[in-house]
């Protein structure tokens, strides 16, 4: 699910992600910060070349212009909320 706040007068946008194992976005960046809240499953998050694993209840923030991606590395679905500090999503893809 994708929500862009601009047309609602909100200063934030977000994705509600429910990925199968192995799935997730490729390396990209935004001109604003992004905050992730992991609800269930296990994610491998790569941010600025560093990798961390995040599970339920973990909150991770990347700063503006930081190259990042995440993948579901568990055997169950990954539920994660991706909050964009912007009324509209602006994403620059860095790998194909």
ChimeraX attribute file (.defattr): number of C-alpha atoms within 10 A of each C-alpha:
attribute: neighborCount
match mode: 1-to-1
recipient: residues
	/A:1	8
	/A:2	11
	/A:3	17
	/A:4	18
	/A:5	18
	/A:6	14
	/A:7	10
	/A:8	10
	/A:9	9
	/A:10	13
	/A:11	14
	/A:12	18
	/A:13	19
	/A:14	22
	/A:15	16
	/A:16	14
	/A:17	17
	/A:18	18
	/A:19	18
	/A:20	17
	/A:21	17
	/A:22	16
	/A:23	15
	/A:24	19
	/A:25	13
	/A:26	16
	/A:27	18
	/A:28	17
	/A:29	23
	/A:30	21
	/A:31	16
	/A:32	16
	/A:33	16
	/A:34	23
	/A:35	16
	/A:36	20
	/A:37	19
	/A:38	21
	/A:39	18
	/A:40	18
	/A:41	21
	/A:42	24
	/A:43	27
	/A:44	18
	/A:45	21
	/A:46	19
	/A:47	20
	/A:48	15
	/A:49	10
	/A:50	8
	/A:51	13
	/A:52	11
	/A:53	14
	/A:54	22
	/A:55	18
	/A:56	15
	/A:57	12
	/A:58	14
	/A:59	14
	/A:60	15
	/A:61	13
	/A:62	18
	/A:63	16
	/A:64	13
	/A:65	16
	/A:66	19
	/A:67	19
	/A:68	23
	/A:69	20
	/A:70	21
	/A:71	20
	/A:72	25
	/A:73	20
	/A:74	16
	/A:75	11
	/A:76	14
	/A:77	19
	/A:78	26
	/A:79	21
	/A:80	25
	/A:81	18
	/A:82	19
	/A:83	19
	/A:84	24
	/A:85	20
	/A:86	20
	/A:87	18
	/A:88	17
	/A:89	20
	/A:90	11
	/A:91	12
	/A:92	12
	/A:93	13
	/A:94	12
	/A:95	8
	/A:96	6
